[in-house]
Amino acid sequence: MDNATAQAPVSTTTKHVTFRIWRQDGPDAPGHFDEFRVPYGKGANVISCLMEIQRNPVTTDGRRVSPAIYDAACLEEVCGSCAMNINGRVRMACSALIDRIVGDGEPIITLEPMKKFPVARDLAVKRDRMFEALKRVKAWINVDGTHNLGPGPRQSQADHTVMYKLSTCITCGSCLEACPQVTLDNDFMGAAAISQARLFNMNPTGKMNSEERVRGLMGPGGIQDCGKAQNCVKVCPKEIPLTTSIAVMNREVTKQVIKDIFFDLSGEKTSAGGPG
């Protein structure tokens, strides 16, 4: 045979990845799994495989179905929207590499929505409880007007280092998903809101509303419902020291309770407010 026309044998075997994806039309609708197979690609992540399935949503038994619904935006672990349960563990689908999830052989990956949030559809969930918790602790800095306020107060490098790490929260919901105290039928706010309360209370301008944030952590569903399981810090994709934040804010709540018991400052605050 002429070497110029010789061809290498074509491989008839191609490695595939099998996905078992949870399908559910709404919060109260019954659910089931659909299986899909996609070609394996080196460096592929879960989101890229979901995109491949979306292009040709045919199950392993030959049924053409509607594409699986999931949340995704940045694809670089910044937006927090693609958090889901992957093989029983909550993680970000954009940074979940296939090679790290499974070993050798024919990979099988199970995708399910987070179970501590109502299902919108398939793998997408409603994170309303997280945003309501952030509103409860006033997780923002009050600014009077849009005019130039000039340079803000100086911050120590030590405080700035801590605040930067706390500010990397992407509101993905992983900490709530892993928390045994969070259920669909309770109102525990979870670690993310507690940590954000700490962040804004450390801000030189935010300190003016620190008592309001501390009081937001009190009451039903507040910080006292934390069981100190420490699961939240283990699954946080940004490695935020959530348990440290919980300990710090627990101390602040305790100090506030002691003040309320032994000191009545309501009259002092009224007189300080001026006439009218």
N, C-alpha and C positions, 0 to 999 in steps of 0.2 A: 504494500500500500504506500502511495506517495505521502511523504511526511507533510507536504503542504496541504493535502486534503484531509489528513487524519484529524479526527475530532475526539475530544475527551468524552468519556461516557457520561451521560446525563443522569444525575441522581433522581430516583423516583420517590425518595423519601424526604419529606420536609417536616421539620419540627413545628408543632402547633401549640397554641395555648388554649385551653378550654376555660371558658368563663361561665359560672353559674350566677346569673344576675336576678336579683329579686325584682319582681314586677308587681305593682300595686297602683290602681287608678286613683286612689285618694285615701284620706285618713281612716275611713270606715269601710273601705272596700276590701274584699278578700285578696290575698296575695299568693303568688306562686313563683317558682324559679323557671327561667328559660336558660337553655344552654347554647352557647355559641363557641365556634372555633375560629381562631385567627392565626395567621402565620406568625411564627416567632421571629422577632427582630432584635438584634443585639442593641442594648441600651433602651429598649422600649419601656415605657411606664404604663400605668393603668389607664391614664387618660388617652394616650395615643391608641391603645387597644380599643377603648370605647369609641373613639372616632372611627376606627376601622369597622367596627360592628355597625356604627351608624350609617356608613356608606352602603352596607349590604346586610340588613338585619334578617338573616336567614338562620334559623336554629339548626342544631345538629341533626334533628329529625326531619329537616326539609321544609319547615313552615316559615313563610314570610310573615313577620310580625312588625309592629310599630317599633321604631328605634327606642332604645332605653333612654329615659330622661335622667339627667344628672346636672349638677351645678358645677361650673368651672368658668374661670375668667383669665387670671394672669398666667397660669401654667408654670409658675415659678415660686410657689409657696409664699405668696405675699397676700393674696386676697382672702384666703381661708375658706372659700366657698366649696371646694371639692372634698371636704372631709367625709369619709364614709367608713363603714366596717369592711375591712379587707382580710379575708380568712380569719374572721372573728376578732380582729383588733382594729381599733379606730386609728386612722392615719390619713395623711393627705394623698389623694390619688395622683397628683401631679409629680410628687417626689417618690412615689412607691415604684421602684424599679422591679420589673418582672424577675430579673436574675436574683434579686435579694429576697423576694417573697418565696420562691420555690427553688428546689435544688435540681438534680438531674432527673431525667425521664420526661414524661409528658405532663407538663404543669397543669394543675387544676386550681383555679382561683375563684373563690366565692365572694361576691360583692353584695352587701346589704346596706340599707340606709341606717343612719344613726337611730337608736331606739329610744333616746330620751327627748326626741322632738317629734311632733306630728308629721306624718308623711304627706308631702304635697303630691308627689307621684314618683313611683319607682325608687330611684336613689336620692331624689331631691327632698329636702325637709324644710320645715318652717322654723326659723330661729327666733321667732318673736320674743320668747321668754328671755333670751340673752339681751335683747335691746331694751326690753322693759326693765330688766335689772340694772342696766347702765343708766337709764333715766332715773331710777329710784335712788341711786347713789350720786346723781348729778355728775356724771363722768365727763365734765367739760370745764373750761375756764371761762368765767363770765367776763365779757369785755363790753364796756359802755360805749356804744357807738362804733363807727367805722373810721374815725379820724386817727391820725398818727399819734400814738401814745408815747412815742419815744422809746429808748432802750429800756428793757425790763430789768428787774432787780438781778444782781449778780448771784450766781449759784456756785457752791463749792464743787470742785472736781469730783469729790466722793459722792455727793448727792447726784450730780449729773450722770455719773456712771451707772448708778442704780436706776435712775429714772429712764435712761435710754433703754436699758434691758426691759423694764416694765412696759415701755411704749411700743415694743415690738409685737404686742398681742394682735393677732389677726382675726379675732372673734370667730374662730373656726368651730368652736363648740366641742372640741376633743376633750377638754377637761370636764365638761358636764357629762359627756357620754361615758367616761371612765369612772365617774363618781358614783359610789353605791347609794349615796344619800339623795341623788337626783332621780326622780321618777316622772312619768308623764302626768301623774295626778297630784303632784305636790308643787310648791312654789319656792323651793330652795334656790337662791340666786346663783350659787356655784362660785368657783374660784376666780373666774375671769373678772366679774364685777367687783369682787373684793380687792383684787390686785389693782384694778383701775382706780378704785377709791384711794388706795395708797399712793398711786402715781400722782393724782391731782392734788392730794393733800401735801405732797412734797414740793409741789410747784410754789414758788414764792408768792405768786398772785393767787393761786388756788387755795392757799392757806386761809384766806379770808372766809371761805365757805367750808372749812374743814369740819366744823361741828355738824353741819347739815349732812355731810357725807357719812360721818360716823353714825348719826341717827338713822340714816338710810340703811345701815347695816344691822340695825336693831329691829326687833319685832318679828312677826311670823315670816318664815322663809329667809331669815337673816343669817348672820355669821354663826349664831349659836347652834344652827342645824348641822354645821360641819362635823363630821365624825372622825376627822384626822386620818383618813385612810391613805392619803398621800398618793393615790392613783393619778391625780391630776397632773402632778409634776413629772410623772413618768411618761405621759403621753404627749405633753406639750411640744409641738413641733419647733417652737422657738426657745425651748429650754428656759422658760421664765421661772424664777424661783417662787412658785405659787404658794408653797407651804410657808415660806418665810413671810410672804405678804399676809397670809392668813394669821400667822402668829403676831405680826406687828399690828394689824388692825384689830385683832382680838384684844390686845393690850389697850388700844385706844378706846374700844367700846367699854372695857372694864373701868377705865379712868372716867369715862363719861357717866357711867352708872353710879360710881362713887360720888362724883360731883352732884348728880341729881339727888342723891340720898342726903348728903350732908350740907349742901349749899343750894340756896335758892337765889339764883342770879337774875330772875325775871324782872324784879324791880330795878336792878342796876341797868339792865339793858334798855328798859323803858325810859329811864331818866337820861340815859346817854343818847337817846334818839332825838332829843331836842323838843321844842314846842310843837304842838300840832299832832 
